[in-house]
Amino acid sequence: MTKSSSGLEDLVADAAEGNEAAWWLLWEEVEPGLERLLKNPRVTGRLSTDIDDVRNILVGVIEKLRADNARRLKSYVESRGARDGGFEAWLVVVTKRVAIDYMRAHHDYVDHRRNPEATEAAGEWVIPKELPSDSQLVGNRPPVTTRGAALALLRYAYDSLPKDQMEALELWILNTPYSTIAEKTGMESAEHAQKRVRAGLERIRRRFRESTSGS
């Protein structure tokens, strides 16, 4: 971290009150450390070597912190005087919980917690024998290859997208199949969901192009 603990706490308080600039300054401060944490095999196991999985978990942390009008950040600010450790320690706990939830929902992970016949491990990884082609992947999406692209997408999306496109894009970033996106957002079909996601992406691409040409 480059900021003092008091400077970081000030950013947290401002972000919790809805200051968008403070939110992104805060995230820029904590994101590198969280990425290192998630790349530690002791924390995320086999997910630690996959940059896409690490990115997805980071996006999940963003969503959790911003959900319900930053409810969790506000709760932290209100109770921080009674907590051991500061914001970084609290955020590590939040991130580990998001990572666990992501692992349990992963398509290569079998969760045994609710299986009455399971007597040992809480879950196990399945090693796929064959990887399908891109055209066969459920919810196939255009490639996003640059580091931190998902975070940049969300940063622009919150400023420029209508609510329906934002909801679809958030699900898409988390590798949600188009059929599920349609179901969760009340659309008629996976095709409609795909069109909405692509419309949102095109709006963001235009915003990127405008920002780049103006810089």
C-alpha angles and dihedrals in degrees: 000000000000098000125074116253090253091051090050092049090052090054090050091052093048092047091050089055091056101264101153095194090053090049094057093042088052092050092049088055098050103031098080092052093047091050090054089049092052092048089060109103090212088064105037105014114203091358089069093079097051113083091197092057091046090050092048092052091049090052088049089055090051091051093048093050093047097042120114093013093308092306094163094050090050090049090052092050092049094050103031093105090064095045130097109235128008138270095296093058091047092048092051089058091049091048094050090051091051089049091052092049090048092050093050091051094046114121091231094051124085112205111212098180094104096037109104090200094058110100105168130025120035088227145340141217121247117216108218115226098209134020113221121229120265091258090058098049114110111243091009111193139187113275120265105193110160119099112264092008093137091054091049090049092054092045092057094035095060089055101042114024129087115241097258093053091045092054092050093046094050090055092045092053088056091057093254112165115248091242090058092045088055092049095048095046099041098249123149100239148354088261091060090048092051091050091050093050092048091048089054092047092050091052090052092046089054089051090051092049091049092049092047095048091048095050 
